[in-house]
Amino acid sequence: MIGASASRAAALGTATAELRAAGIDAPRRDARLLMQHALGLSPEALLADDRLPLGKDEAGRLTALVHRRAAREPIAYLTGRREFWSLEFAVDRSTLVPRPESETLVEAVLAHAPRLPVRPRLLDLGTGTGCLLVALLSELPGAVGLGIDVSASAVSLARANARRHGLGERASFAVADWGAALAARFDVVVSNPPYVATPELVSLAPEIACHEPRTALAGGADGYECYRRLAPQIARLLASGGLAAIELGAGMADEVRSLFAASGLLQIGRRRDLSRIERCALFSRSTDVGIRSQGGDFLPAEHAGLQKRGCKLRDDG
């Protein structure tokens, strides 16, 4: 328990000790982040005078947050935000916490930017927080995009994140089961599907296994269930010369390549994350890595065949 009269320095020490005892990997870093959130302070303001005492409400908020973190609740869910591609995203329990390794997909697509049409059409299947789509739109000023997720809560959150970064006019979002309800074609398709074999979920870190949404993690008995569903859909939705960038679980690259090849998609590259794991596979409908536009405008959600095929559009105003 952190006392109301404790100084900021003492409170930080108490929080750090509790998190260390709970087995948290970086207890002082997490304690500092929770303290900033509980007190509503920037890192600089928190350090400006660490002798100042905590008020009663501040101590209560910090104590509650530390107890929740000690129970292995992710920091992002406690603070409600997470940085991705140097952008801040709102996060809640309806979505996975954005991870640095997923930035590999953004890097891979941007490496092909010179070959993209002037106004490329982007599709993000399983958008979650919208981090992939928003990051790409922030780097491609001529692009427009559509994010799809089966979770209505995730779609609402992704839309809010797009608006937060001034991209609401270029980003549409819809609730659907992957790309089954879509009729348009896209120049770039990105996806970070669930790829943890369901029996292996129990072996994940408690932050993931006990708190993040199971539907965004479980990839079926062998981890490849979503890839099997996505491959034929992406083959149908990808424009001529288009690029698909798909996130991979560790050691899954060869099997995913075979699954996509069976649907007529050829792998044109792989990209490793900072841990040197093959994290992103790139596919095209042809061996030509140039991405050619088919012309015409991007079809927003309401004109992409969604309503006729049972996709529920959402606009939360």
RATA-V784744 format. One record per residue. N is the residue number from 1. RES is the residue in one letter. OMEGA is omega in degrees with one decimal (999 if undefined). Layout:
BEGIN
n:res:omega
N:RES:OMEGA
N:RES:OMEGA
END
This chain:
BEGIN
n:res:omega
1:M:-179.6
2:I:-175.7
3:G:-177.9
4:A:-177.8
5:S:-178.3
6:A:175.0
7:S:177.5
8:R:-179.8
9:A:-180.0
10:A:179.1
11:A:177.9
12:L:177.9
13:G:178.9
14:T:179.4
15:A:180.0
16:T:-179.7
17:A:-180.0
18:E:180.0
19:L:177.1
20:R:179.5
21:A:179.8
22:A:177.6
23:G:178.1
24:I:-173.1
25:D:-177.9
26:A:-170.6
27:P:-177.6
28:R:177.7
29:R:-178.6
30:D:178.3
31:A:180.0
32:R:179.2
33:L:179.4
34:L:179.4
35:M:176.5
36:Q:-178.4
37:H:-177.8
38:A:-177.2
39:L:-178.8
40:G:-176.1
41:L:171.0
42:S:176.9
43:P:-178.7
44:E:-179.0
45:A:-179.9
46:L:-177.0
47:L:-174.1
48:A:177.6
49:D:-175.9
50:D:177.6
51:R:-179.1
52:L:-179.7
53:P:175.4
54:L:171.9
55:G:-177.6
56:K:-179.7
57:D:178.8
58:E:179.9
59:A:178.9
60:G:178.7
61:R:-178.6
62:L:179.1
63:T:-179.5
64:A:-179.8
65:L:-179.7
66:V:178.6
67:H:179.6
68:R:178.1
69:R:177.2
70:A:175.5
71:A:172.5
72:R:172.0
73:E:-176.8
74:P:177.9
75:I:-176.7
76:A:177.7
77:Y:179.6
78:L:-179.1
79:T:179.7
80:G:-179.4
81:R:178.0
82:R:178.0
83:E:175.7
84:F:-179.0
85:W:179.9
86:S:176.1
87:L:178.8
88:E:-178.7
89:F:170.1
90:A:-176.2
91:V:169.9
92:D:-172.8
93:R:177.8
94:S:-174.9
95:T:167.6
96:L:171.8
97:V:177.8
98:P:-175.3
99:R:-179.2
100:P:-177.8
101:E:179.0
102:S:175.1
103:E:177.1
104:T:178.5
105:L:178.4
106:V:178.8
107:E:-177.1
108:A:179.7
109:V:-178.5
110:L:176.2
111:A:178.8
112:H:-175.1
113:A:179.9
114:P:-178.8
115:R:-179.2
116:L:172.5
117:P:-178.2
118:V:-179.4
119:R:-175.4
120:P:178.2
121:R:-175.7
122:L:175.6
123:L:177.9
124:D:-177.8
125:L:-173.3
126:G:-166.8
127:T:179.8
128:G:177.9
129:T:-174.9
130:G:-171.3
131:C:-179.5
132:L:-177.3
133:L:-178.7
134:V:178.7
135:A:-179.6
136:L:178.9
137:L:179.3
138:S:-178.3
139:E:-177.1
140:L:-171.4
141:P:179.1
142:G:-172.8
143:A:170.0
144:V:-173.5
145:G:177.2
146:L:176.3
147:G:-177.5
148:I:172.6
149:D:179.2
150:V:-178.9
151:S:177.4
152:A:178.8
153:S:178.3
154:A:179.6
155:V:177.6
156:S:179.7
157:L:179.7
158:A:178.5
159:R:178.9
160:A:178.6
161:N:177.4
162:A:179.1
163:R:179.9
164:R:-177.8
165:H:174.8
166:G:-175.1
167:L:-177.5
168:G:-179.4
169:E:-178.1
170:R:-177.3
171:A:172.7
172:S:179.8
173:F:-179.6
174:A:176.1
175:V:-179.3
176:A:177.4
177:D:-174.3
178:W:-175.9
179:G:-175.0
180:A:-176.1
181:A:-174.8
182:L:176.8
183:A:-178.4
184:A:172.8
185:R:-171.2
186:F:179.9
187:D:178.2
188:V:173.5
189:V:175.2
190:V:177.5
191:S:170.9
192:N:-174.2
193:P:171.9
194:P:-178.2
195:Y:174.7
196:V:175.9
197:A:-174.0
198:T:179.0
199:P:-177.4
200:E:-178.2
201:L:-176.8
202:V:-178.6
203:S:-179.7
204:L:176.0
205:A:-178.3
206:P:178.4
207:E:-178.5
208:I:-173.5
209:A:-173.7
210:C:-171.9
211:H:-177.3
212:E:-173.9
213:P:-178.0
214:R:-178.1
215:T:179.1
216:A:-177.5
217:L:-168.8
218:A:-179.7
219:G:179.1
220:G:-173.3
221:A:-177.7
222:D:179.6
223:G:-173.8
224:Y:-174.0
225:E:-178.1
226:C:175.7
227:Y:178.7
228:R:179.2
229:R:-175.5
230:L:-172.7
231:A:-179.2
232:P:178.8
233:Q:179.7
234:I:177.5
235:A:179.7
236:R:-172.7
237:L:-175.2
238:L:178.3
239:A:177.3
240:S:-177.3
241:G:-176.9
242:G:-176.7
243:L:172.1
244:A:177.6
245:A:-171.6
246:I:177.5
247:E:-178.2
248:L:166.7
249:G:-178.8
250:A:176.6
251:G:-174.7
252:M:-170.5
253:A:-174.5
254:D:-179.6
255:E:177.9
256:V:177.3
257:R:-179.9
258:S:179.8
259:L:-179.5
260:F:177.2
261:A:179.7
262:A:177.7
263:S:176.9
264:G:177.6
265:L:-178.3
266:L:177.3
267:Q:-179.8
268:I:177.3
269:G:173.5
270:R:178.3
271:R:-179.4
272:R:174.6
273:D:-176.4
274:L:176.3
275:S:178.8
276:R:174.4
277:I:176.2
278:E:-168.7
279:R:-176.3
280:C:173.6
281:A:-179.2
282:L:-177.7
283:F:175.6
284:S:175.0
285:R:178.1
286:S:178.8
287:T:177.9
288:D:-177.5
289:V:175.3
290:G:-179.5
291:I:-175.6
292:R:177.8
293:S:174.0
294:Q:-179.2
295:G:178.8
296:G:-177.9
297:D:172.4
298:F:178.5
299:L:178.0
300:P:-171.7
301:A:-173.6
302:E:-180.0
303:H:-175.3
304:A:178.3
305:G:-174.0
306:L:-176.1
307:Q:-178.0
308:K:-176.3
309:R:171.4
310:G:177.4
311:C:-178.1
312:K:177.3
313:L:178.4
314:R:171.4
315:D:-174.4
316:D:172.9
317:G:999
END
